Amino acid sequence: MNTDEKQLHWLVRPSTIRKLWIGFIIVLALVVAAQTVVYIKGYFGFDAWFGFGAVYGFVSCLIMVLVAKLLGFVLKRPENYYDQPFAGPDVETKNDTVKEDGHGV
């Protein structure tokens, strides 16, 4: 570990991130492998299949990410959205300017 890496917080060091990934992969693989020993009672039949929980969790997480991306695309605003003055439905003037009276209003 060099001096630049020692100055970083331990959770953002590249070596720590790699070790965390490896550790999480091992734990998840052990959890799936434990299904060979532990009996899983399925309520619908297909949920008792080997590795169903891991596949279901991955697919549901993938769907949530895709829905969030789609929602971000639908709800995004232009970069200058808040720079444009708002004219309500009753206002017919186009170039209204806000004047400050010294009280911040």
C-alpha positions in Angstrom: 0.0 0.0 0.0 1.5 3.3 -1.1 1.3 6.6 0.8 -1.5 7.9 -1.5 -3.7 4.9 -0.7 -3.0 5.3 3.0 -4.4 8.8 3.0 -7.8 7.6 1.6 -10.6 6.4 3.9 -10.4 2.6 4.2 -13.7 2.1 2.4 -12.6 4.0 -0.8 -9.3 2.4 -1.2 -9.1 0.2 -4.4 -7.6 -2.7 -2.5 -10.4 -2.7 0.1 -13.1 -2.5 -2.5 -11.6 -5.5 -4.3 -11.5 -7.4 -1.0 -15.1 -6.5 -0.2 -16.3 -7.7 -3.6 -14.5 -11.0 -3.2 -15.9 -11.4 0.3 -19.4 -10.7 -0.7 -19.2 -13.0 -3.7 -18.0 -15.8 -1.5 -20.8 -15.2 1.1 -23.4 -15.2 -1.6 -22.1 -18.3 -3.2 -22.1 -20.1 0.2 -25.7 -19.0 0.8 -26.8 -20.5 -2.6 -24.7 -23.6 -1.9 -26.4 -24.0 1.5 -29.6 -24.7 -0.4 -28.2 -28.2 -1.2 -28.3 -29.0 2.5 -31.2 -27.0 3.8 -34.7 -27.9 2.6 -36.6 -25.0 1.2 -40.4 -25.5 1.3 -41.9 -23.8 -1.7 -45.4 -22.4 -1.6 -45.9 -22.2 -5.3 -43.7 -25.0 -6.6 -41.3 -23.0 -8.6 -40.0 -21.1 -5.5 -38.5 -24.3 -4.2 -36.2 -24.6 -7.2 -32.4 -24.5 -6.6 -31.1 -20.9 -6.5 -34.6 -19.4 -7.0 -34.1 -16.8 -4.3 -30.8 -15.6 -5.8 -32.3 -15.3 -9.3 -35.4 -13.7 -8.1 -33.4 -11.1 -6.1 -31.2 -10.3 -9.0 -34.0 -10.0 -11.5 -36.1 -7.8 -9.1 -33.1 -5.6 -8.5 -32.4 -5.3 -12.2 -36.1 -4.3 -12.8 -35.9 -1.7 -10.1 -32.8 -0.1 -11.6 -34.4 -0.1 -15.1 -37.6 1.5 -13.8 -35.6 4.1 -11.9 -33.7 4.9 -15.1 -36.9 5.2 -17.1 -38.5 7.3 -14.4 -35.4 9.6 -14.4 -35.7 9.9 -18.2 -39.4 10.8 -18.0 -39.1 13.2 -15.1 -35.9 15.1 -16.1 -36.1 18.8 -16.7 -34.0 21.0 -19.0 -30.8 22.4 -17.5 -32.2 25.9 -17.4 -35.6 24.9 -16.0 -35.5 27.0 -12.9 -34.0 30.1 -14.7 -37.2 30.6 -16.7 -39.7 33.0 -15.0 -43.0 31.4 -14.1 -46.2 32.9 -15.5 -49.4 31.4 -14.1 -52.5 30.7 -16.1 -54.0 34.1 -15.2 -51.0 36.2 -16.3 -50.8 37.3 -19.9 -47.6 39.3 -19.8 -44.5 37.6 -21.1 -41.5 39.6 -19.7 -42.4 40.0 -16.1 -39.4 40.9 -13.9 -39.2 40.6 -10.1 -38.1 43.7 -8.3 -36.7 43.5 -4.8 -37.9 46.2 -2.4 -35.0 45.8 0.1 -36.8 43.2 2.2 -35.7 40.3 0.2 -39.1 39.9 -1.5 
